[in-house]
Amino acid sequence: MIPGGGQPNMQQLLQQAQKMQQDLAKAQEELARTDVDGQAGGGLVKATVNGSGELRALVIDPKAVDPEDTETLADLIVAAVQAANENAQQLQQEKLGPLAQGLGGMPGLPF
């Protein structure tokens, strides 16, 4: 017979929740330290973001710079940053997805 009338051990649930929160915080810290790249124009513009999506670096090949056509350069920059952010979101799903789902299944937690 399970003590407490079949109810899960509350202390055990709290310990599991705390461990998952610690794992989630560790994964978020790791993401913040991980750089992810994106590029556009066949590599003429390269953007680097961290795993949290913060823009860290932008490299523009001189061949992409045409004073008569700054719109194309702007489009390439936007596309490179978007590509880097998409890669960062994929990395977030890989790192945080299982942890967030685990926390979401715990009653009383705000996930």
ABEGO torsion letter per residue (X at the ends): XBBGGGBBBAAAAAAAAAAAAAAAAAAAAAAAABBBBBBBGGGABBBBBBAAGBBABBBBBAAABBAABAAAAAAAAAAAAAAAAAAAAAAAAAAAAAAAAAAAABBGBAX
